[in-house]
Amino acid sequence: MFAVAAGKISFAMCLLQKGADPCVLDNDRETLLHVAADFMQEEMAAILVERYNFPINVRSKNHRTPLHLGEYVFTFLLPLS
């Protein structure tokens, strides 16, 4: 999750290609896409949705989806759905 939050795209992709679980959840039941959206990692979010088919409507423990994480995030995720 740190690689996604920090926008370390090549490192995150390497981890995923080496078998890291793309469906991992944090303590708040947020996905990698939640983290990318929360940290405004637009390119990372696009990769997760386009290449790994991450759903954009998964709810966290707080009932938030990646689309709920702010107006900026909403504007770059909505065209990907």
N, C-alpha and C positions, 0 to 999 in steps of 0.2 A: 504494500500500500504506500510505503514511503516513496518509492520510485514514481508512482502515479502522482502523488501529491506534489512532488518536487518537479514534475515535468520531465523526468529522465526517460524519455521515450525509448531510446535504444536499449537501455538497461531493463525497463519494464517488458519490452518485447522479447528480449533475450530470456528473461525469467519465464515468461509465458511459453516460449518455444521449447524451453528445457523442462516443461512440465508443471510449472507453478499453477495452482488452482485458480482459474479466472473467476470462479464463483465464490471466492473467499468473502466472508463477512466480518466486519469489525464488531466491537462490543455493542455498537448501536444498530447492528444488523444493516449497515450500509455496505454497498457493493463498491467495486473499483470505480464504477461510473459515478456513484455518489461522490466519491473522493475527488475524482477529476473535475466534476462540476463544482464542488465546494471550493476547490482551489483554483478555479477558473482555468483549467488546463484544456483549452479548446481542442487542440490537435490530438491530445490523448483521448479525450471523450469521443472525438470523431473516429479514431482508430478502434476504440472499444465497441462502438456501435456498428461501424461498417465492416470491420474485419472479424470481430468476435460475436457479432449479433447480440450485443447486450441489450436487454429490454430497457426502455427508458421510463417505465411505469412501475418498477419494483419499489415497494414501500419499506422504509426502515422501521426500526422500533418506534420512532417518533412519528410514524405515518407519513414521512416525507419521501417524495420521489426525486430523482435528479432534476426534474423540471421545477420543483419547488424551491430550489436553492438560490434563486435570485433572478432578476430580470435579465442580466447579461447571460447567464447560463441558459435560460430559457430561449433566448434568441439564437444561440448557436446549436442547441440540441433539437429544437422543433423541426427544422428542415430535414434532420436525419431520420425522423420517424416515418 
